[in-house]
Amino acid sequence: MSPLLEYVVKLSISLTLITVFYHFVLRKYTFFNWNRWYLLGYSLLAFIIPFIDVEYQLRETKLSESGIVKFVPVVQDLTVKSASAPVINPGMSQVSYTDMLLYLLVTGAAVVFMTRIISLFSFYKIRSRSRLISDAGVKVFQVEKNIAPFSFGNSIFLNRNLHGDSDLKEIMLHEFIHVKQKHTIDIIWSEVLCILNWYNPFAWMLRSAIRQNLEYIADRAVLENGVDAKSYQYLLLKVVGVPEFRIANQFNFSSLKQRIIMMNKMKTAKIQLIRFLFVLPLISVLLVAFRSNIEQQFVQNKNTIYIAGLLVDGETGKRVSNMPLKLEISSENKLLKKIIKSDGDGFYYYELDTQKFQDSVVYYGLSGQGEYEKFAMGSSLKKDVPGDGEFLVSFLTRDDEIGNKIFKRHTTFPYYVPKDSFFNSGKFKNIRNDIKQYLDRKESEFRTEYDLKVAFAEAYPQPKEILTKFKNAYFDGYGKLVGYDGVLKVYLNDLEVDYRVVNEAFKDKKFYEVFGINQNAQAYDQTQSTILYYTYKLVSQAPPTDLLENNYEYLDVNAFDLKRLDKEPCLVNGFRNAKKVGFGQEPLREEIKNIILLKGDLAGYYDNKLSEILWIETWPVEKIRGRPAFEEK
């Protein structure tokens, strides 16, 4: 199905359900203002919902396997894919079904739009011939024509000669409500709905519901101002006529019978407001029905593993075209050897049918040929999981005849693009071309970073600092890019600091003697957002027993305030600041066996800057490395 047709179908379904829900669940109740915002808000939301794809969230939360989710049909699967239908006339270009649909939609919308322009022109013609008789906040125009009273924008139009004084008061009050509550916005939106959805009868029903509900609001306001209900209803019967201006609030619009019924109806109990919450499950069902069915798209390729990547010359930045690659695929029972080639754009691709392999995991290796023969990589992949593993964007280094690298500027690893990020990114028509286009976009992103690495290597052949800031990035002593300015946060002893503070703290040490903890690095060689440095040991041997004398105190676990663990230095099962460096989450109270406060020289043994430090135990004593020889309480 083409994207346009899919959107039209989803929009039509949304408007239909919104209208049906209003008609059968909300319309008969007297929550007129609530209904107004429902009709406006959800008719607007109907245009947005088709763009929301919850497939990725369903997969992340494992809800896609839920029986309820599987029960909801996917709209995408219920429609026939659009195809190109040729025009018979020779010499003319082919016109697709999508183009024909677009022409039809635009033509219909243009026809309806022109009728509204004619109506608007008629309105301005009336206005130009009217006489302003009042301008006290709301403009009132006298129309010397036999018309029903109406309002538009900030103006009321009527013929005073057709109504008595008492009738005029009620008419003015009714139209004044329309003006003050800006009902013209609702009217215009209802017309836009029908222009864009002229083909959908439920859009016209929604338009009628919006206009009718506005009359309910105005009628209720008139009666609440002390007007006698019977005389007001009789006035409606006297003024009844044919609507002249579809874009205006007309005094006699909509079914008089229905309006009189609603005026005589008792106010609905507020408990019935709960009905508005029922729309939330309805929207949830729509979102589930509108999800992209990635699983369905790859059912036919269930036994296929996709091996693909881009080859780029690291020096010139040009794609390495027509490069032969030796591909070896193996499992315990089978070995497959193939020679594949990159295409003219440096893209290589191979579909592996895993039915030939008995094992649940297969292994593959790629190696270069010719001047790039030192290029090699390998990976293991799960059978029947198209999204397992990664695609590659590789910047290659040429080699001379004896294997020495001619071009020194190179990265150790290629850039890895997880396959699931591709499969979760959208819908696919031609899997090979879609992967290629996806990696094309990724290569432009990686190229910027690769050039940055090359520039740093030229400027700092042998970095001397623990961290070096270069342009908008930070590199470590090995010349590895660790993060970007504004993203990377550097911590020293649990406090966020400027990178220069780290360099100063370790100025007497070689970079390879300093260990920075990377909490959240992306796969392989890519950047991170947090790096932690410590001047103390993370794990220590048990301290001498003489340091224990009068230097520790058991604390009551039940009375201990666990919030102290976020504020005070501590060791959990022998590891310093375990939560901070990722050795475990903050322990639960029921997990804690002992809490011991270390003091004086004993605390200084673990950190010479501290006079107190907490020792937390959740493991059995014999499993805690470097545990002091505490006397058991």
N, C-alpha and C positions, 0 to 999 in steps of 0.2 A: 504494500500500500504506500502511495506517495505521501510525503510529509503533509502536503496541503489537504489531501483527502482525509488523512488520519486526524488532522486538527479539526476539520469541519465535522467529522463524525463525533469526535469527543466533545466538541462545543455543543453540538445538537443534543447529545445525550445529557450533558450537564444542564442545559436550559430546560430540557424536558423534565428531568427529575426535580429540579427546583420548582417548576410550575406545578407539577403533580403534587409535590409535598405541600405547597401552599394551598392548593385547591382542596385537598382531602384532610389536612391536619390543622391548618392555621386559619383558613378563611372565615370560618363560622364564629370565631371568637372576637371579642371587642378590643383586642390589643392593637388598635389601629396604628399607633406610632411605632410599636415594635414591628408590626408587619411592614411598615414603610421601610425601615432599615433592613429588614430581611430581604425584601424584594430588590432594593437597591444594591445592598452589599453582595448578596449571593449571585445576582445576575452579572455583576462585575467580576466576581470570583470565577464565574463560569468560563470567562475568557482566559484566565490565568491557569486554572487547574490542568488543562491539557499539556502545559509546559512542564509540569511537576512530575518527575519520575522517581518513584520511591523504591524501585527495584534494588538499588544499591543498599539502601537502609534496611530493606527486608532481608537481604543476604547477610549483611553485617550482624543483624540481630537474630539470625537463624529463623526468622518468621516466614521466609519463603517456603519452608518445608511444612508449615502449619496446614492442617486440613482445611481450616476456614479460608486461608489465603488461596489455596489451590482450588477451592470450590468456586471462587469468584472468577468468571471467565475474563480473559485478557482481550480487550477490544481489538488490539493489533492482530490477534489470531482469528477473529471472527470475520475479517474482511478479506477480500481478494486483492492480491497485489496488482497495482496498476501497471499496465504495459503500454508501450508505444503503439498507437494505431496510425498507420500511414494514410495520408490523403491520396486519393486516387489520381488526381490531376498530375500529369508528368511535369517534371521541371520544378515542382514546388517542394519545399522542405517538408519533412514529416512533422506532424503535430501530435503530441502525446495526449493521452487521456487527461493528464494533469493540466496541460494547457487549455484543453477544451473545458475542463471543470472551472478553471480560473476565468476564462472568458464568460462562461455562463453566470458565475457568481457576480462578476463585475457588472455585466449587463443588467441582471436583475436588480442589483443594488442601485445602479444608475437610474433605472426606471422609477423605483420607489423614492429615491432621493429627489428626482425631478418633481414628483407629485408633492413632496413636502416643500420644495422651493416655490411651487405654484401657490400652495396654501400660505406660505410665508409672505409671498408677494401680495396676496389678497388681504392679509392682515395689515401690512404696511399701507396698502391703499386705503383701507378703512381708517387707519390711524391718521393718515395725512388729511382726511376729510372730517376728522373729529375735532371737537372744541374742548380745550382744557378748562375744566370748571373748578378744579381743586388741586392744590399741590402741597398739601400739609403732610409731608412724609410719604404719602402714597398718592400718585397721580390718578385723577379721575377724569375720564373723557366722556363728553356727551356725543352720542352717535345719532344722527338724524336718519335712522334707518330701522326697519323692523327686525331687530336682532335679539337673541337671547343674551343676557349679561355674561361677560367673560373677563378673565384677567390674564395678563401675560407679563412676566417680569415684575416690575414695580408699578404697573398700571392696571386700572380697572376701566372697562368699557361697558356702557349701558345707555339705553334711551329712557330718560326719566319720564318722558311723556307716556310711556306704556305701563307705568306702575304707580300705585298709590303710595302715600308717604310711609305707611306702616310696612308695606311690601319692600319699599326701597331700603328701609332700615335693615331688614333681614337679609336682603340681597347683598348690601354693602358689607354687612358683618361676615357673610359667607365668603365673599371674594377677598375681604381683608385678611382672613385666615390664610387663604391661598398665597397671598402676596407676602405676608410676614413670615410664613414658614418656608418660603422659597420653593413652592411646589413646582414652579416652572422648570427647575433643574430635573426633577423626576420625569416631567413630561418630555423634555428634550432627550433625556437618556432613553426613555421608552421608544422614542422615534428612532434613535440611533440603533437600538436593539433590532428593530424591524427592518431598517435599511440593510444592516449587516447580515441579518438572518431571515431575509424575506421568504425563503423557501421553507422555513420551519413554522408550522402552525402553532407550536407551543410558544414561540417568541411573540406571536400576535396575542395569544392568550395572556402572556405575561404583561404585555403592554396594557391590555384591558384591565388586568388585575391591579397594576400600578395606579392607573387613572381612577379606577373605582375606589380603591382604598383611600386616595386623596380626598374623594368626596365624602367618604365616611368620616375622615378626620375633621373636615370643615363642618359637616352636619353636626357632629358631636359637640364641637366648639360653639356652634350657634345655640344649641339647646342648653348648654352649660351656662350661657349668658342670659338665661331667663326667658327665652323665646318659647311661646306655647307650641308644643309639638304638633298638634292638629292643624293649627293655622299655618305653620311652616310647611307641613306636608301638602296642604291644600295649595300653597303658593307654588310648590314644585310642579303640581299638576297643571297650574295655570300657565307656567312659563315653559312647559315642555315644548320642544321643537327639534329640528334637525341640526346637529352640530355643524357649524360653518368652518371652524378653524381647528384642525386636528392638533395643532401645536399649542393650543391655549387651554386653560382651565375653564370649562364652561359650566355655568350654573346648573344646567339641566342634564349634564352628562350622566351616562350609565343607566342601568335598569332602575326605574323609580320604585318598582315593587321591592327589589332587593334593598334599596336604600331605606325605604320605610320600615322594612323588617328589622334592619340593623338598628334604626333609631329607636324602635320599640323594645329592643332586646335588653335584658338585664345585663349589667356589667359582668364580665366573666371573672370568676374567682382567680386571685393571683396565683394560686397553686398551679393553674393551668399554664403558667409561663414556662413550666418545666418542658413543655412540648417543644420549645425552641431548641432545647438541648438535643432533641432527637435528630436534628439536622447534622450533628457531628458524626454519628455513625454513617449517615448517608454520604457525607463528604469522604469519609475514610474508605467506604466501598468504592466510590468513584476513583480515588487515588490508586487503590489496588487494581481496579479494572483497567486503569490507564497506564499501568506499569509496562515497561519494555520487557518482553519475554526473551531475555538473553538465553535462558536454558533451552527454549524452543528453537532458537536460531541455530544452536549447535547440536541438536539431537542427532542430525544426520552425520555430524563429525565427532560423535561420542568417542570413537576409538582412534581419533587423530591427535597427534601432538604437532604443534607448529614450531619449527626451528627457523628463526629469521633474525636479520640484523643489517646494519649499515656499515660499510667500510669507507673510512675517510683517511686520506694521507695527512699525517700529523703536521707536515711542514708546509705543504701547499694549500691545504684545506679542500682540495678537490676529491671527489668521490673516486674510489678505486674500482674501475669498471672491468668487467670480464676477467676477474681474478679467479683462478681455480682454487677450490678449497677441498681438502680431503676430509670427508665426514665418516666417522666410525661410530656405529651404534651397537651396543652390546647388552646382553643380559646373561644369565647363567646358562641358558640353552641356545643362544643364537648370537652370531656376529654378522653385522651388515656393514659393508664398505661401499662408499659412493664417492664420486667426484661431482661436486656441484660448482656452479659459477655465479659470481655476482653479475647483475645486469648492467646496462649502461649507466645507471645511477648509483652503482655501488651497493645495490640491495641484493641480498641472497635470501632464499626461501626454500624450505623443504617441508613437505607434509609426511609425517611418519605414521603409517598404519600399525597401531600397537597390537592388533589381533595376531600378528606374526610372533609375538613374544608372550611367553607364559608367565613371566614374573610380573609382579605388581609395579616394579620400578625398572626403568631402562636408563642406560648411561650413554651419553654421546660426547664425542670430542671433535673439535674443528682445528685444522692446522692450515697455515698458509703455504703458498707455493711461490717460487720465483724470488723476486727481490723482497718479498714480505714473508719469507718462509719461517721467520722466527715467531710469527703470530700463531698462538695456540691457546685454546681454552676448552673447558669441558664442564659438564653438569649432569646431575641425575634428575630424572623427571618421572612423575607418577603417571601410570597408565590411566586412561579414561578421564583425565582432568586437563582439558585444553588450557585452562588458566594457570597451570603449575609452571613455575620457573620464570625465566626472564628472556626478553629480547635484548639484543646488544647494539650499542653504537660504539664502534671501535675506531680510535685514532691510531693509525699504524706507523711504525718506524721502519724505514728501509734498511737493509743489511748489505754489506759488500760481500765479496767472494769468500772471505775467510770468516764471515759471521760477525765482524765488528760493526757496531751501529754507526752509520754515516751521520744520521740525524740524531743528535744527543737529546733533543727536547722531546720527551715522550712520557706518557703515563704508564704506570705499572699495570693497571687494570682498565678494561673498557668501561663504558657507562652502561649500567644495567637498568633496564626498564621492565618492572614487574608485569607479567602478562595480565594479571587480574586487573591492573589499572587500565589496560587497553580494553579488555572485555567488558568492564563496567562503564566504559566511557560513552557508549551509545549503541546504535543499531548498525548492522553491517549488510552490505549488498554483495561485495566481492571481497572475501576475507584477505586474499593476498594483497590486493590494491589498498585495502583499508589499513592493513598493518604497515605497508610501505608509507602511506601518507602520514600515519601516526608517528612513525620513526623520523620522517622528514621534519616534522614540527619539533620533535625532541632534539634532533641533531642541531638545529639552530640555537636551542637553549644551551646545550652542552658546549657548543663551539665557543660561546662567550666565556664560559668558565675555563675551558681548555686553553684559550689564548691568554687568560689571566695567569694560569699556572706557568705557561711558557715564559711570559714576561717576568714573573717572579724568579724563575730559575735563572734567567739571564742576569737579573739585577742582583740576586743573592745566591751565587753558586754554592756557598757553604754558610748557611744561616748560623749566627752566633747566639741569638736570643732564644729563650724558651718560646716566646710568641713574637712574631714580627707582623706589624700592620703594613699592608701593601695595597695601595689604592683603596678599594672598599672592602678588603678582605683580610683575614688573619691566617698566617702560616706558622706551623710549628718548626722545631729544630731540624726535622727531617725534610723540610720543604713541602710538607703535605698541607693542602688547604683544609682548614678545620672549621671555618665559618665566616659569615659576612657581618660587616658593621651594621648595627641596628638590629641584628638577629641574635648573634652569639652573645651569651652571657657568661662571664668568667667569674669563677668563685675561688677564693682563697680562704681556707679554714672556715668554710660555711658562710662567708660574707661575700656579696657581690662586689667586685673591684674592677678598676681599670687594668688592662693587660700589662701596663708598665709596672704595676705593683707586684705582679707575679714575677716579672723579670728581675726586679730589685730583690725580692725575697729569695731568689735562687741564683743570685749573681756569682756565687762562689762554686756553683755546680755546673757540670756539663749537661747539655740538653738531654742526653740519653740516660742521665741519672735521675731525671725528674719524671714522675709518672702523673699524667693528667687523666682523669676519669671522664670518659665520654658517656653521658647518660642516655642520649637519644640520637645517636648517629643513624643516618639512613643506611641503606644496604651498601656494603663494600666500601668504596673509596669516596663516598660522598659526604656532604657537610653535616654539621650538627648545630644545635642551638644552645647547648649548655656544656661547659667543660669545667671540671672541678680539680683544684690543686690543693695539696696539703703539705704543711711543714712538719707534721707529726706522722707517726706510723699508723696505718689503718689496723694492723694486727700486730700484737706484741707477744713476746714470750712471757711466761709467768714471772712476776717481780720477786725479788729476794724476800724471804719471809720476815726479815727484820723491818721491812717497810710497812708491814701490816699492823704493827703494834700501835693500838689506839688511833689508827688512821682509817677506820671504816666503821659503818653503822648500818645495820639492817633497818629498812623502812617497812612500814605496814603497807602491804600491797593494796588492800581494800580502801585504805584512806588516802592513798597516793593520787595526786592530780596528774592524770596522763597528759594534760596540756603542757606540762613541764618538759616533755620529751621534744616538743617543737622549739622550745626556747633555750634549753640548757644542753651543754655537751654531754654525750652519753656513749656508752658502749653496749651493744646488744649482742649477747652471746659471744663476746670477745671482739666484735668488729666495731670500730669507731664510727659513730654517726651512721648506723646501718641504713636507716631510711634515706638519708641524703645521698649516699653513693649507690643506692639501688640494691643493697644486700637483703632487702626485705621491707615490707610495709610496717607501719607503726603497730606494735603488738597489741592484741586485745587484752583486756584485764584478766579474763579467764585463762589466757595462755601464759601469763607471767607467773613464774615460780618464786623468784626472788628479786627484790630491788635493794641494792646496796649503795650507799653513798660513800665514795672514796674521798679521803681528805689529805691535806698536807703533802708530805713527800710521796705518798702512794699515788695521789692524783698527779703529782708532778712527774712521776715515772712515765705516765702515759702522755702527758703534755706539760712541759716545764713552764708553760704560761698559765696553768690553772692551779687553783688551790682546792677545787672540788670538782668531781665528775661522777655521773651516775653510772652504775653497773647494773644492767638488766639481764635476767636469765629467763628464757622460755624453753630452752633445751634441757635434757638431762645433764647433770653436772659432768659426767664422764665424756660428753661429746663437745664440751666447750673448750676450744683451744686456748692455751695460755691462761687458764683460770687461776687466780691467786689462791693461796692455801687458806681460805676463810675457815674460821671455826663455825661449824654448822650450828644454827640457832636451835 
